[in-house]
Amino acid sequence: MNMRQNKHKSLKDRLQHIVIVVLLAFAAVSVIIPLVLMQIHSAVENVVTQGVESVVVNSGISRDFGLLNARLSVFRATFNIDDEWYKTESEGIVADLHQLKTVITDSEQQAVLEQLQQQFATYLKRRVWINYLLFWRSEQDQDLDAMFLLLREVITDNILMATNSGDEDLYFEQLLALTSGYRESVFEIAKLNAEEN
């Protein structure tokens, strides 16, 4: 019977040991799961925060690039002789480019912005010369118009003198018609040149 009690005790002890091990495992799991959940929560919160911050920064950069593109498009499409507007607008564009370079960390985008800055500086230098040529051409158009008007007046005066003296000279009337046609042709060329620019 003694052996039976030893077996019984032994079985009872084993079951107690198993219960203790299960309780210890349960306690360990009960302590470890909240700690792991807190670490996961913290990691997810960090990832989400970094992701949102990255999206905000990227959307700001995207917006800045869009505004810069719009300013460059207007600047490129607006060729006129107003140097004050060009000075103000070009300084604004240069400031926008500089501001973008300070925000962007990607080396490829930095290289693109550097190239854009160099091309814009070259554009500004060429713009001065092109603007001078446009001004010169505008002055020539005005001079041509004044010469045509003067020629028309001279021809008209000659027609009046010929009519008063009794001469019927058709050459002056033909010259008057040709002068009007030439003047219209020059206006058409000036209009096409203006549209081309």
C-alpha angles and dihedrals in degrees: 000000000000090000091050090055090048090052090044092047090044092053091044090049091048092051090048090050091049091048090049091048091048091048091048090048090048091048091048091049090046090055098038098047095060090046091050091045090052091051092048091047091050092047093048090047091052092048092048093046092049091045093051091046090050091050091049092049093045093048089050091050090046090051091048091050090050092051091046090050091051092049091049091049092051091044093050094045095047110076110167137133097256100118094179092059091047092049093050095043095044091050089051092051092048089050090050091051091049092048091051091050090056093051100043118083100177110105094214092053089046089054091049091050091049090052090047090051091051093047091047091052089051090047091053091052092050092044091065091057094042091048090051090052091049090050090048092049090048090052090049091051090052092047091050091050091050091049092050091050090049091048090049090052092049092049091046090050090050091049090052092048091048091049092048091050091049097249117137101206112173093186092078092052090049089049089051091052092047092049091053090049092049091049091052090048092052090049090050091050091048090049092051091048091050092050091048092056 
